[in-house]
Amino acid sequence: MTEPIYRADVLVCGGTGCVSSGSLKVMEALRAELERVGLSQEVRVVETGCRGFCAQGPIMVIYPDGIFYCQVKPEDVPIIVEETLLKGRVVERLVYTEPENHASVPLYENIPFYEKQQRVVLRNCGIIDPERIEEYIARGGYEALAKALTTMTPEQVIEEVKASGLRGRGGAGFLTGLKWEFTAKAPGEVKYVVCNADEGDPGAFMDRSILEGDPHSVIEGMIICGYAIGAHEGYIYCRAEYPLAIKRLKLAIQQAEEYGLLGENILGTGFSFHLKIKEGAGAFVCGEETALIASIEGRRGEPRPRPPFPAVQGLWGKPTNNNNVKSYANIPQIILRGAEWFAKIGVPRSPGTAIFALTGKVRHTGLIEVPMGITLREIIFDVGGGILNNKRFKAVQTGGPLGGCLPESGLDLKVDFDSLRQAGAVMGSGGMIVVDEDTCMVEFSKYFLTFATAESCGKCVPCRVGGRRMLELLTKITNGEGTLEDIDKIEAIATGMENGSLCALGQLTPGPLRSALRYFREEFEAHVKEHRCPAKQCTALIQYMIDPNKCTGCGRCRRACPVQVIAGDRRMIHVINQAGCIKCGTCYEVCPFDAVVKVSGETIPVPETPIPVGTFKPVEAQA
Amino acid sequence: MPKITSIEELRKLREKVQEEMTTRTETGTTIIVGMGTCGIAAGARETMRAILEELKARNIEAHVTTVGCIGMCAREPLVDIEQAGKPRITYGNITAAMVPRLIEEHLIKGNIVTEWVVGRLPTDQEAR
C-alpha cells in the first residue's frame, strides 16, 4: 500500500506535562476533526515527546510552516483546522508570545478611555505613591518651586500665571493670574493663601482624587502663590468627609517640612511659608469663598456681600487669595513648562485641560482629564464608551446641583467656560452626570433642588424661602397634583432667587430646574396635564399591572409582594390591588414571564378578580 | 532627613531617587495596587491583603506599593505588575479571589492574563 503523501504534519506533544494539561484530548479532537472535513489523508498527526515547554502546554507545532501554538484546548481544534490547515492563516491568540514582548497589550494612550485624554494635572495620580514625597520629587516635583524662588521675582511669577490664561477651576472661571495680582497689590503686610477643598457637589470627586493621589502638586502650587503675593501662611479647607485626603495631606505637609520644602527658610532662600489644614463640617455652603473664610475664622459658615472681595479683605480682614484645588495643581506645570506651553492646550479663551468626574449611565465611569474645547459627545461616547446597556442618551448634567442639564441637541457643544454658559449650562467644578431614557427629568431636577434647599444657610430671604417654595411646587408636580400655574410660579420664584440671593448658592439653585424646563418642558406638562410620567419613575404617577395575556399563574409575584396585595392562585390570572400597592416594583423584577407591566397615564384591561388563565376577554369583546 | 537648601541639592535628590526606583524595577518585581477611595470602596484592601498572603505562601520577593486614583474608577481594584525591565501591566477588577491565579500566571509562568488586562504604561523610551 502506498504511503499517503501528507502536505502537513501536526506535532502534538505527548510528554507527561502536556498530557496532564490535556494534550491527548487535543489529539483525539484533532483526528476526529480532520476525519470530519476529509483531511485525514493530507494531514498527519504526530505525537511527540516533551519539548520542555511544559508550562505552555499542550504544545502543537505545524509543519512545514513551523507555526507554534501553545496552551491548545480541544475546543480550539476546529478553528485550527479551518484557519491554519485549510486556509493557511495563523490563529493569533494561540501563537506563543514572548513574555518580554508585551507589545500585544495595548498602551494606556491607545485604550479608548485614555485616547482623548491629556493628563497634565493628573500626571502623577495612579503612578506614584502619594505617601512618599521622594516619588513626587523623582517625577520633577518641587522643581517649579525652586525655579520660582531662585530665578523669578514675585511679579514675574504673577506675569507667567496671567500669560498662561489659566481660569479658576472652581467653576467661576475668573483669571487666576489677575486674582493673584489683586491680592499682591492690596495694601498690607499680612496676607493669606487659601485652598478651597470643600468639593460639596454630589458626584464630584476630582479634588478628592488629586488630594489623595498627588497632594504635593497642590502644596507646591500654594507655596508658589504665597511667594507671588507675599503671603507666609496658607490654609487648606478640606471637607471632613474626605478622611483619606486629609490623612495624605497631613503626611505630605510633614514630609515637605522635613525636607525644608515647606516651613521656615524654604530651600535656603529665606522665604517662609506655613500650611495648616482646616476641616469642614458638612456644610455645602462653605464651598462659597466668603462662607469658607467665615468658617476658618470659627464663625458660622454664611456668605457676605462682595465687594469687598477676599483679595482685598478676606481671612481676618486681610488680603486673601482663594483658589480651587485644581487651580493650584496646575501652577507647578505652568511655571516649569511656561505660559506659552499651557496656552497652546485647549482653546484660546479657555486654555488648559478640564478634569471631570464622569458618572451616571456611561460604560466607563471615572476621572478624566481632557483638553478644553472637546465636545460633550466625545466625552460621553468616546471616552465614556457610550450609554450603558445600549439605552438612549437623554441628558447630561454639568456643574453639579448648581449647574444645568443639556439634551441630545447639546452634545456637539464644546466644553469650555464660555460655550457652556451661553447654552445655559455651567462648567462648575467638573461633575458630569449622564442620564438615559429611564430617567425622569422632573424627578432628576427635584433631587438637585432638594439638596440645594437643604444646604441653604438661611441668611437671605430669596434663597431660604424661595428654595423651599419651589421645592413644594415641584413635589406637587411629581405627586400628580401640579397645575400649569405652578410651573409659571416656579419660573417667577427662580427669577427672584437669581436676582436677589446673596451668594451663588441661592443664585444658581434654580439652575437645574430652569434648564430641565427649557429642554424637557413636555415632560413637566405631561406630569401636570396627563398625570403621566413619560419615564415611568414618579411613584405617584405609575401603576404596576399584570398583563392577563401573559400571566401563567405561577404565583411568584404573589409570594414576593411585601404587602400581600396580589390576589391569585395556581393557574389563575393574578391581579394587583392598586389601593394597597406601594409601588416597590418587586413583582416587576421577579416575574419570569415579563407579565408585570409599568404604566403611567394609562391602564391596560385586567380582570377585577383572579380568573383561570386563558379565560380573560377584554370588556369590548365580551359585549 | 537633611533639609534641601538649594536647587542643585533638589536635583541630586531627584536623580538619586530615580536611580533607586530604576534599580528596583530592573532587578525585582513591583506590584502596585490602586488605593484611592474608589479602589478602597471596590475592595482594594482585601485584594492587597490577598497579594501579600500569596507572595508569602509562595515565598516570592516583591515590592508591594500603593498609588492614588488613575481615573478608571469603574475598573478598580486595579493591580499593576512591573517585572525586571518589562513594562508595567495593569489588570482591572481584581478581587481577592483572582489573586492566586494572577500571581501564578504572570509572576511564575510569565503569561499575561489577557482577559483581565486593561493596558500597559509606556516605558521611558515610549513616553512622549
Chai-1 contact restraints between the chains, C-beta under 6 A:
chainA,res_idxA,chainB,res_idxB,connection_type,confidence,min_distance_angstrom,max_distance_angstrom,comment,restraint_id
A,A55,B,K109,contact,1.0,0.0,6.0,A-B,restraint_1
A,P99,B,G110,contact,1.0,0.0,6.0,A-B,restraint_2
A,H102,B,P87,contact,1.0,0.0,6.0,A-B,restraint_3
A,H102,B,R120,contact,1.0,0.0,6.0,A-B,restraint_4
A,V105,B,I89,contact,1.0,0.0,6.0,A-B,restraint_5
A,V105,B,V117,contact,1.0,0.0,6.0,A-B,restraint_6
A,V105,B,R120,contact,1.0,0.0,6.0,A-B,restraint_7
A,P106,B,G119,contact,1.0,0.0,6.0,A-B,restraint_8
A,L107,B,R120,contact,1.0,0.0,6.0,A-B,restraint_9
A,L107,B,P122,contact,1.0,0.0,6.0,A-B,restraint_10
A,Y108,B,G119,contact,1.0,0.0,6.0,A-B,restraint_11
A,Y108,B,L121,contact,1.0,0.0,6.0,A-B,restraint_12
A,I111,B,G119,contact,1.0,0.0,6.0,A-B,restraint_13
A,C125,B,G68,contact,1.0,0.0,6.0,A-B,restraint_14
A,C125,B,C69,contact,1.0,0.0,6.0,A-B,restraint_15
A,G126,B,V67,contact,1.0,0.0,6.0,A-B,restraint_16
A,G126,B,G68,contact,1.0,0.0,6.0,A-B,restraint_17
A,G126,B,C69,contact,1.0,0.0,6.0,A-B,restraint_18
A,G126,B,I70,contact,1.0,0.0,6.0,A-B,restraint_19
A,D129,B,T65,contact,1.0,0.0,6.0,A-B,restraint_20
A,D129,B,V67,contact,1.0,0.0,6.0,A-B,restraint_21
A,P130,B,G68,contact,1.0,0.0,6.0,A-B,restraint_22
A,E134,B,V17,contact,1.0,0.0,6.0,A-B,restraint_23
A,I137,B,L13,contact,1.0,0.0,6.0,A-B,restraint_24
A,I137,B,R14,contact,1.0,0.0,6.0,A-B,restraint_25
A,A138,B,R14,contact,1.0,0.0,6.0,A-B,restraint_26
A,A138,B,V17,contact,1.0,0.0,6.0,A-B,restraint_27
A,A138,B,Q18,contact,1.0,0.0,6.0,A-B,restraint_28
A,A138,B,M21,contact,1.0,0.0,6.0,A-B,restraint_29
A,A146,B,I7,contact,1.0,0.0,6.0,A-B,restraint_30
A,A146,B,L10,contact,1.0,0.0,6.0,A-B,restraint_31
A,T150,B,I7,contact,1.0,0.0,6.0,A-B,restraint_32
A,S209,B,G36,contact,1.0,0.0,6.0,A-B,restraint_33
A,S209,B,C69,contact,1.0,0.0,6.0,A-B,restraint_34
A,E212,B,G36,contact,1.0,0.0,6.0,A-B,restraint_35
A,E212,B,G68,contact,1.0,0.0,6.0,A-B,restraint_36
A,G213,B,G36,contact,1.0,0.0,6.0,A-B,restraint_37
A,G213,B,G68,contact,1.0,0.0,6.0,A-B,restraint_38
A,G213,B,C69,contact,1.0,0.0,6.0,A-B,restraint_39
A,L244,B,T37,contact,1.0,0.0,6.0,A-B,restraint_40
A,E258,B,M1,contact,1.0,0.0,6.0,A-B,restraint_41
A,Y259,B,M1,contact,1.0,0.0,6.0,A-B,restraint_42
A,Y259,B,I4,contact,1.0,0.0,6.0,A-B,restraint_43
A,G260,B,K3,contact,1.0,0.0,6.0,A-B,restraint_44
A,G260,B,I4,contact,1.0,0.0,6.0,A-B,restraint_45
A,G268,B,T5,contact,1.0,0.0,6.0,A-B,restraint_46
A,G268,B,S6,contact,1.0,0.0,6.0,A-B,restraint_47
A,H364,B,A74,contact,1.0,0.0,6.0,A-B,restraint_48
A,T365,B,C73,contact,1.0,0.0,6.0,A-B,restraint_49
A,T365,B,A74,contact,1.0,0.0,6.0,A-B,restraint_50
A,G366,B,G71,contact,1.0,0.0,6.0,A-B,restraint_51
A,G366,B,M72,contact,1.0,0.0,6.0,A-B,restraint_52
A,G366,B,C73,contact,1.0,0.0,6.0,A-B,restraint_53
A,G366,B,A74,contact,1.0,0.0,6.0,A-B,restraint_54
A,L367,B,C69,contact,1.0,0.0,6.0,A-B,restraint_55
A,L367,B,G71,contact,1.0,0.0,6.0,A-B,restraint_56
A,I368,B,G71,contact,1.0,0.0,6.0,A-B,restraint_57
